């Protein structure tokens, strides 16, 4: 049950950070290009890459840090980083075809899914 508390705390902080950073960047640079989301996604990739690698090499650290940072904070801050981490993990393990299928499939099917959801909302009104 304790891990859920860490996830909740990290998630709260990640959501706040995402909103603050996204709105700050969009307010300064505009919204024609989604600069805020782009910066959030890229910084989340750095954070998850660092955190999971660093924590993975330090078995003596409490596993709560993984729940707080990688699952909670980064999970609420951006799921794009999780997608990138999973793709990298497949590449590192030599599963190149699986990595390619996952990356291309996620991009294309995700776009189709967003489009379908948007169409559904338009139809339902």
N, C-alpha and C positions, 0 to 999 in steps of 0.2 A: 504494500500500500504506500510505502514511503516513496517509491520511485514515481508514483503518480503526482505526488506533491512537488517533486523536483521538476517533472515535466510541466506541471501547471505554472510554476514560478518562472521557469525558463520561457514557456510559451507566452506568458503575459509580457515579459520583458521583450521578447522577439516581436510580438505584435505592435507594441508601443514603438520600438525602434524602427520597424518597417513603416509605420504611419508617419512618424516624425521625419525620418530621412527622405522618404518618398515625397512628402508634401513640401519639405524644404527645398529639395532639388527641383521639383516641378515648379515651385514658386519662383525660383531664380532663373531656370533655363527654359521654362515653358513646357507645353505638353505635345507639341507637334511630333517630336520623337520621345518615346517613353524613357527619358533619361533616368528618372527616379527608379523605375522598375529594373532597368538595366544595371544601374549601380548596385542596387540591392541584390540582384541575382549574382553579380560578379563577387561582391564582398561576401556573400553567403558561401560561395564556392571556396573562397580562401579560408573562411572560418571553419567550414566542415572538413576541408582537407587537412588543415593544421590540427584541429581538435581531435579528429579520429586517429590520425597518425601519431600525434604526440601522446594521447591517452592510451593508445594501443601498445605503445612501447614502455609504458609505466604501469606495470601490473600492481605495483604497491599502492597506487592511488585508488581511492574509493570509486566504485562504479557509478556513484551518484553524479559525478561530473559528466559522464557520458549522457545520462538522462537529462541533466540540467542544460547542457550546452548543445549537443548534437541533436537530441530528440526534441527537447522543449524549445530552446531559443531559436536554433536554426530552422526547426520544423515550422515554427510560426512566422519566422522572418522570411523564409523562402523555401519552397519545396524544390525549386530548380536545382539547388545545390545537391539535394539527395539524388536526383536524377543523374547529375554529372558524376557523383561519387560512385553510384552503382555501375555506370558505364565504364568508369576508370577501373573499378574492381574487376569487371569482366575482361577488360583489355589486359590488365596485369596478370590475370590467371590464364591468358592465352585464348580466351573464348572470343575471338575477334568477330566471328559471324554473329554470335549472340549479342555482342556489344553494338554492332551495326544495326541489327534488327531492332534492338531496344531503342536506340537513338532515333533512327529514321521512323520506326513505327510510332514512337511517342510523339514525335514532331507532327507527322502527317495525321495520325489518328486523333491526336489531341486537337489539332486544328479542325478536323471534321466534327469532333465531339462538341467543340465550342460553337461551331456553325449550327449544328443540329439543335443544341440547347437554345441558341438565339432564335432559330426558326420556330421552335416550339413555343417560346415566349411570345413571339409575334402572332402566332396562330391563336394562342389562348388569350391574348389580348391585354 
